[in-house]
């Protein structure tokens, strides 16, 4: 499996960490099983990308897309949370 690197908003780069996704979507209201499945779906997507680095914004958009499929209310909470971080 390739190493996925993430370009963050501040310009720093870190390794992709699916557990961060699982933690955030669980906080938005998903069950433990749902958060693990969603994190795996996003990880699979990240692995399928051609570029060496993906941006945090690309990940955010993918998480939101996956959340909408599972729980629209949690997707709304996630979107609100993301706006508070700007």
GIWOWO-V558902 format. One record per pair of residues at least 24 apart in sequence whose C-alpha atoms are under 7 Angstrom apart, sorted by the first residue. I is the first residue (numbers start at 1). J is the second residue. If there is no record, write none. Layout:
I|J, I|J
This chain:
4|47, 4|52, 4|53, 5|52, 5|53, 5|54, 6|53, 6|54, 6|55, 6|56, 7|53, 7|54, 7|55, 7|56, 8|55, 8|56, 9|56, 18|43, 28|74, 28|77, 28|78, 29|74, 38|66
